[in-house]
């Protein structure tokens, strides 16, 4: 089993280095996930960073977890949106992030829950089929949106918002290493731009505190 970890210098004005967590996976079976380990950065503040220059949403059309085309820009326009790049065989960073988001969302009033869009774009699209994404995300929150498709398209889109991801690598022992940024980007509904960045380690409590403001297009 091999895990990798690296810091990438990406063009974020408010953040000097972005976290990438490399996660090994022994097979495409969900049952193998428990034995995997991922390295994460010690520099985890837990608080959101307000970006000096907001990001536009990536121009990205992929297949969603119901097997239908999903246009990220058009289908989330006017909605508060949280965007994360990860994968379902990730042993810790991805499930922790998504479950924290699910918990934070559950604490919102029903009307605000209905407005919020949480989108995970797969960094391991070959194994993350729509059915796999639907089952995995549905265990956390059935409204969560999973997107899969061509890796090169996903990688290019991630770069437009300063998130680095590498192609999955199959190791000699049969494990798979997927290296991806662990950030969550929050897009405001009033202008559909990403104004707040959350690093790995942000707690459900912190998300719950910030989401009401994100939904109102306000700085947390």
Helices and strands as residue ranges (DSSP letters): E 4-8, E 18-25, G 30-35, E 49-56, E 61-64, E 69-71, H 72-75, E 81-86, H 93-106, H 110-115, E 117-122, H 130-138, E 145-148, H 151-160, E 169-170, E 176-181, E 184-187, E 193-198, H 204-215
